[in-house]
Amino acid sequence: MGTEDGARLRAITIDAFNIPTATSGRERPESDGTITWNSTGLIVVRLTAGDTTGLGFSHAPTAALGIIRELLWPVIDGMDTRDTERLFWAMARAVRNTGWGGLCAAAISAVDIAVHDLAARLAGVPLTQYLGGAHDTIPAYGSGGFTDYTDHELTEQLSSWAEHGLRAVKMKVGSQPDDDPRRVALAREAIGPHVELFVDANGAYERKQALHLADRFADLGVTWFEEPVSSDDRTGLRLLRDRMPAPIRVAAGEYGYMPADFRDLVTPGCVDVLQADATRCGITGFRIAASLARAHGIPLSAHTAPALHASVAAAFDGAINVEYFHDHARIAGALFDGVPALRGGELVPDRSAPGHGLELKEADAQPYRVASFTRSTSDTAAGNAPHTE
């Protein structure tokens, strides 16, 4: 088989999983300032070109599998995996009448990540280097502190991260605003004075409520206020960024699905730190966000999915950290081999092997599988029915 044919996509496997939440050894719902959840969806995509397979994933419900099967794979089947830009925008056009943001974006992202992993493997280089190779490691900050946690659970989780060398931790706020200063004070006492403390309201506060609480948080040494108001309220974010007491930085961008979402946050000056999540915007979108942040002179932070973002964020010079999110770190450790090491508060992408190095643990993942789909180019040409479970 020639090199050209060996880079063309010829098969896809999609698996959908649903993993229940688990805290302190028992299953139970978790909450932030605006929603409660009792499980996390995971869509895993594997693409094959020649004898090489790349893996991508996103945290999305099972419905994303249908979008990939019905709208995305028919468009990219047979394309050269090295044409990452062409593939990404072909998928974006394919969902025009369905709507890009949200579920479709998660579906595109899972495929786009698999495309980049496959392209890096074909090139024989680690994904971090394939994307730019700016850093050998990337700082991580512990993230959890859900609003449903007891005081003991909150302080135990945050202090354990501090004891393991993480130089910053983040907690959720917003469910009970009147109680938030007390909870933040508990967190500060638990982690000590030398670990940075971040808070994340997930857009739960109103503008003046957020300003009032920011003053109290600043007194407790908070340095990062994520989504103090909804990211849809760009005017409010800009107002809060201008009036936020030092040294608190306003962060937002986790709901950036399309490139325009990042543009609309940085151009009006809405944030001190731009966030991007490759499982929502794809690696292609993450690269665009990184370029926008660099052009506007602000840092970039990778939102959740630390097993992936260790490789992705380390590729870009302007990236300052990765969110070591409790749920996603737990899931990745349970269901994937090749999870990057966390050493001295830094995530260490594997530069010894091509791609991002993640592989699905089939046996461990099987109990959580709720649907799967397999299709090859030969099936399409022959008119054979795809294999679906």
Secondary structure, DSSP 8 states (H G I E B T S, - for coil): --HHHHTBEEEEEEEEEEEE--BTTB---EE-SS-EESEEEEEEEEEEETTEEEEEEE---THHHHHIIIIIHHHHTT-BTT-HHHHHHHHHHHTTTT-STTHHHHHHHHHHHHHHHHHHHHHTSBHHHHHT---S-EEEEEEE--TTS-HHHHHHHHHHHHHTT-SEEEEE--SSGGGHHHHHHHHHHHH-TTSEEEEE-TTBS-HHHHHHHHHHHHHTTEEEEE-SB-TT-HHHHHHHHHH--TT-EEEE-TT--SHHHHHHHHTTT--SEEEE-HHHHHHHHHHHHHHHHHHTT--EEE-S-HHHHHHHHTT-TTEEEEEEEHHHHHHHHHHEES--EEETTEEE---SSSB---EE-HHHHGGGEEEEEEEEHHHHHHT---EE-
